[in-house]
Amino acid sequence: MTTLTETEFLPFHRPSLDEREIAAVVDVMRSGWLTTGAKAHEFENNFAAFVGARFALAVNSCTAALHLALEAIGLKSGDEVLLPTLTFTATAEVVTYFGAKPVLVDSEPEYFNLDPDDLSKRLTRRTKAIMPVHFAGHPCKMDDVLEFAERNGLAVVEDAAHAFPAKYKGRNVGTLSPLTAFSFYATKTLTTGEGGMIVTDNQELAARMTLMRLHGMSKDAWNRYQQHGSWRYDVVAPGFKYNLTDLQAAIGLVQLEKAESLRSQRARIAERYTQGLQDSVGFQVPRVSDDVQHAWHLYVVVMSPEMLRIDRDEVIEELGKRGIGCSVHFIPLHLHSYYERTWGYVRGQFPVAEKYFNGCISLPIYPTMTDDEVDRVVEAIRNVSLRFRKVSRAIQGM
Ligand SMILES: *Cc1c(COP(=O)(O)O)cnc(C)c1O
């Protein structure tokens, strides 16, 4: 116990950056071109090639990418969009930008992705689109989602903020449906500090999103300030200010080169956690479907409050005392005051997501973690499991 508390604090996240990202940013600073330019274009090209999509548009966040995607499919006031309650608020918030309604869907109990059976229960005549979220980096059952969308004439916009790089049935996330949004936020699997990417194979959607991501101007600044560019441009729509800078893209380019090796490092950590924790009483390790490649953005153990004498928050406190930083992903949207007040959601409506939330703990998982650090987390959880497990009467009587 004392040796554990004396160890240095293990934070929930550390970014995986080295001298190469630093040098790439310095190069951009020396180049005289800071905002969207050659680096952003190169990042888009390389990203599109990596996932195997025709178009990749770099933007300043995944939230922006999702917003542009919904604008491109023509979402209107009064429309409804199906999305999981178990997600970050960004997924739903962009729907409200249009005066449309986020219609929340429960999770399935295996991978905690959007439940295909619950989808059909929430369908109405106003339903316009579905936004599946590949929770923790485990792809959704996209065959079911796409089949449901086609049968009901719905657009699909994937929130792949957790799912880079990930595969479903051998195909990269980013090539499964017409529109997929990625996040390069500081804690995500590829980071540019802040940033995002929207990918599509559809030329019309790509053209619309290209226009809207920079003020609805017919030419972007990059073209205007090229040697043969002209000062003349036309504003054809009231667009947004969503472009990614070359400073950020330079980081992204280096990160992209490492993406596969960073993913296998996270997979190594996940494997070690699962080996160490799979028989810990009161803690359920994550399941992985045979037909996916997991991105391992998050490693979530789900504790069973009925098997331990302490609740989820107290487990996190106990781990904190042992020098380990954890987190919770996510508080289901319907439990937040805004969604309750504005859309009338109530506790009890999404039992799988709520049960999950009462037990979920995200453990540190990032490539720079050493095996010793992973083992420290495993030991701490095993220790909590032993100290706080409930002893049943049957066992006591033995
Ligand atoms: C992080 C996250 C987002 C938002 O990404 P940003 O790049 O910060 O806008 C959206 N959806 C989910 C599920 C996320 O985890």
PDBQT file of the ligand as one rigid body, heavy atoms in Angstrom, charges set to zero:
ROOT
HETATM    1  C1  LIG A 401     -14.337  13.893 -28.884  1.00  0.00    +0.000 C 
HETATM    2  C2  LIG A 401     -15.666  13.535 -29.458  1.00  0.00    +0.000 A 
HETATM    3  C3  LIG A 401     -16.347  14.375 -30.366  1.00  0.00    +0.000 A 
HETATM    4  C4  LIG A 401     -15.925  15.783 -30.632  1.00  0.00    +0.000 C 
HETATM    5  O1  LIG A 401     -14.691  15.898 -31.197  1.00  0.00    +0.000 OA
HETATM    6  P1  LIG A 401     -14.052  17.366 -31.317  1.00  0.00    +0.000 P 
HETATM    7  O2  LIG A 401     -12.937  17.159 -32.289  1.00  0.00    +0.000 OA
HETATM    8  O3  LIG A 401     -13.594  17.771 -29.958  1.00  0.00    +0.000 OA
HETATM    9  O4  LIG A 401     -15.100  18.275 -31.859  1.00  0.00    +0.000 OA
HETATM   10  C5  LIG A 401     -17.495  13.917 -30.950  1.00  0.00    +0.000 A 
HETATM   11  N1  LIG A 401     -18.006  12.712 -30.649  1.00  0.00    +0.000 NA
HETATM   12  C6  LIG A 401     -17.412  11.883 -29.772  1.00  0.00    +0.000 A 
HETATM   13  C7  LIG A 401     -18.006  10.541 -29.501  1.00  0.00    +0.000 C 
HETATM   14  C8  LIG A 401     -16.231  12.286 -29.130  1.00  0.00    +0.000 A 
HETATM   15  O5  LIG A 401     -15.669  11.481 -28.213  1.00  0.00    +0.000 OA
ENDROOT
TORSDOF 0
